[in-house]
Amino acid sequence: MTTTQTPRISFEFFPPQSLEASFRLWDTVRALAPLEPSFSSVTYGAGGTTRDLTHEAVATIHKNYGLNVAAHLTCVDATREETMQIAQSYSDAGVTEIVALRGDAPKGAESFTAHPDGFADACELIEALADTGKFKLRVGAYPEPHPDSPSSQADVDWLKRKIDAGAHSAITQFFFEADTFFRFRDACVKEGIDAPIIPGILPIQSWKGAQRFAARCGTSVPTWVAEAFEKAERDDRSELLATSLCTELCSDLLEGGVEDLHFYTLNRPERTRDVCHALGITPSKVLQNVA
């Protein structure tokens, strides 16, 4: 399938928690940086567990690889003062973008509970960050109901609140069919949301892993996708199928007017790179610096 335009792309990485994972992250950044993403984000572990590692990864990617990095920041297990100090440390490191999120509950907790002296939700965090005037703010969006959400409309309403609080754009949770995104986009337009909504794309590395990920975040798995992977695994063609389905999804989104794609790399560059190449995005430089 051909597309009518070359999209802007961005990548998500997660901070390493071991030496082996560290090498994998830097190999991934080196492989994908030549594709010149408009920005790259670095996640924040559940309950803020990777706070220091996230800061280190953000600073290193920004300094050594010359990428525009959007640092994740959440409300979990921190006071307002602590959270804003982290934001200031990002600013001091030259970071000008933040992905502002409520965050997942700490390990062992059934649901999110705000710190007594912390931000109650993402909107309060966004307002405080916007007041500093130092950051371009991105937020999460959910084409299918968030596990804590009572309905799809509630997710649209929350996104409207976050945009009104000062967010510049939103990045969606991943999904398997382009129509899922288009329905959500139409609902957002109906509510007066005019900020860019960037679809989140998951190039599948492991079908079992993707299923677990989908169950955790409320992403529905179409029967035809599950059946296709079951057959592909029997025929040892899972990698080919994953690349083909992801490329087709991206092409459908572009034909529907999407201009930006955000790839959840899982710190594995091959599938993301192959999909980008299939979309006509090729390396424009050789990376010289190393971590």
Solvent accessible surface area in square Angstrom, and as a share of the most:
residue,aa,sasa,rsa
1,M,141,0.63
2,T,118,0.69
3,T,40,0.23
4,T,123,0.72
5,Q,62,0.28
6,T,89,0.52
7,P,9,0.05
8,R,129,0.47
9,I,7,0.03
10,S,2,0.01
11,F,0,0.00
12,E,30,0.13
13,F,1,0.00
14,F,69,0.29
15,P,4,0.03
16,P,16,0.10
17,Q,134,0.59
18,S,64,0.41
19,L,132,0.66
20,E,129,0.58
21,A,13,0.10
22,S,26,0.17
23,F,122,0.51
24,R,64,0.23
25,L,0,0.00
26,W,33,0.12
27,D,72,0.37
28,T,0,0.00
29,V,0,0.00
30,R,77,0.28
31,A,27,0.21
32,L,0,0.00
33,A,1,0.01
34,P,14,0.09
35,L,9,0.04
36,E,96,0.43
37,P,14,0.09
38,S,52,0.34
39,F,3,0.01
40,S,0,0.00
41,S,0,0.00
42,V,1,0.00
43,T,26,0.15
44,Y,20,0.08
45,G,17,0.17
46,A,50,0.39
47,G,10,0.10
48,G,8,0.07
49,T,99,0.58
50,T,5,0.03
51,R,64,0.23
52,D,116,0.60
53,L,61,0.30
54,T,0,0.00
55,H,55,0.25
56,E,110,0.49
57,A,3,0.02
58,V,0,0.00
59,A,31,0.24
60,T,30,0.17
61,I,0,0.00
62,H,59,0.26
63,K,167,0.71
64,N,34,0.17
65,Y,7,0.03
66,G,64,0.61
67,L,12,0.06
68,N,56,0.29
69,V,2,0.01
70,A,0,0.00
71,A,0,0.00
72,H,15,0.07
73,L,1,0.00
74,T,9,0.05
75,C,0,0.00
76,V,4,0.03
77,D,80,0.41
78,A,3,0.02
79,T,30,0.17
80,R,108,0.40
81,E,120,0.54
82,E,77,0.35
83,T,1,0.01
84,M,50,0.22
85,Q,106,0.47
86,I,25,0.13
87,A,1,0.01
88,Q,73,0.32
89,S,37,0.24
90,Y,0,0.00
91,S,31,0.20
92,D,109,0.56
93,A,35,0.27
94,G,36,0.34
95,V,4,0.02
96,T,79,0.46
97,E,10,0.04
98,I,0,0.00
99,V,5,0.03
100,A,1,0.00
101,L,39,0.20
102,R,64,0.24
103,G,15,0.14
104,D,92,0.48
105,A,23,0.18
106,P,37,0.23
107,K,197,0.84
108,G,82,0.78
109,A,48,0.37
110,E,179,0.80
111,S,65,0.42
112,F,32,0.13
113,T,107,0.62
114,A,36,0.28
115,H,55,0.24
116,P,127,0.80
117,D,91,0.47
118,G,9,0.09
119,F,3,0.01
120,A,50,0.39
121,D,28,0.14
122,A,8,0.06
123,C,6,0.04
124,E,55,0.25
125,L,0,0.00
126,I,0,0.00
127,E,88,0.40
128,A,25,0.19
129,L,0,0.00
130,A,38,0.29
131,D,125,0.65
132,T,52,0.30
133,G,69,0.67
134,K,91,0.39
135,F,18,0.07
136,K,86,0.36
137,L,0,0.00
138,R,16,0.06
139,V,0,0.00
140,G,10,0.09
141,A,2,0.01
142,Y,54,0.20
143,P,16,0.10
144,E,34,0.15
145,P,55,0.35
146,H,36,0.16
147,P,80,0.51
148,D,85,0.44
149,S,25,0.16
150,P,122,0.77
151,S,47,0.30
152,S,58,0.38
153,Q,84,0.37
154,A,18,0.14
155,D,11,0.06
156,V,3,0.02
157,D,63,0.33
158,W,100,0.35
159,L,2,0.01
160,K,61,0.26
161,R,119,0.43
162,K,20,0.09
163,I,27,0.14
164,D,99,0.51
165,A,16,0.13
166,G,26,0.25
167,A,8,0.06
168,H,86,0.39
169,S,3,0.02
170,A,0,0.00
171,I,12,0.06
172,T,1,0.00
173,Q,34,0.15
174,F,3,0.01
175,F,5,0.02
176,F,26,0.11
177,E,64,0.29
178,A,11,0.09
179,D,86,0.44
180,T,15,0.09
181,F,1,0.01
182,F,36,0.15
183,R,155,0.57
184,F,11,0.04
185,R,68,0.25
186,D,89,0.46
187,A,33,0.26
188,C,0,0.00
189,V,99,0.57
190,K,172,0.73
191,E,66,0.30
192,G,51,0.49
193,I,8,0.04
194,D,134,0.70
195,A,16,0.13
196,P,80,0.50
197,I,27,0.14
198,I,9,0.04
199,P,1,0.00
200,G,0,0.00
201,I,0,0.00
202,L,15,0.07
203,P,0,0.00
204,I,15,0.08
205,Q,53,0.23
206,S,57,0.37
207,W,15,0.05
208,K,140,0.59
209,G,21,0.20
210,A,5,0.04
211,Q,72,0.32
212,R,151,0.55
213,F,47,0.20
214,A,1,0.01
215,A,85,0.66
216,R,167,0.61
217,C,17,0.10
218,G,33,0.32
219,T,10,0.06
220,S,69,0.44
221,V,52,0.30
222,P,24,0.15
223,T,95,0.55
224,W,122,0.43
225,V,2,0.01
226,A,21,0.16
227,E,101,0.45
228,A,28,0.22
229,F,2,0.01
230,E,90,0.40
231,K,117,0.50
232,A,9,0.07
233,E,82,0.37
234,R,178,0.65
235,D,71,0.37
236,D,133,0.69
237,R,134,0.49
238,S,33,0.22
239,E,117,0.53
240,L,103,0.51
241,L,34,0.17
242,A,4,0.03
243,T,28,0.16
244,S,57,0.37
245,L,35,0.17
246,C,7,0.04
247,T,24,0.14
248,E,78,0.35
249,L,19,0.10
250,C,0,0.00
251,S,1,0.01
252,D,46,0.24
253,L,0,0.00
254,L,3,0.01
255,E,95,0.43
256,G,28,0.27
257,G,47,0.45
258,V,9,0.05
259,E,88,0.40
260,D,26,0.14
261,L,0,0.00
262,H,1,0.01
263,F,0,0.00
264,Y,22,0.09
265,T,0,0.00
266,L,66,0.33
267,N,1,0.00
268,R,108,0.39
269,P,14,0.09
270,E,83,0.37
271,R,22,0.08
272,T,0,0.00
273,R,77,0.28
274,D,62,0.32
275,V,0,0.00
276,C,0,0.00
277,H,76,0.34
278,A,66,0.51
279,L,11,0.06
280,G,49,0.47
281,I,14,0.07
282,T,89,0.52
283,P,74,0.47
284,S,79,0.51
285,K,91,0.38
286,V,121,0.69
287,L,37,0.19
288,Q,148,0.66
289,N,87,0.45
290,V,94,0.54
291,A,64,0.49
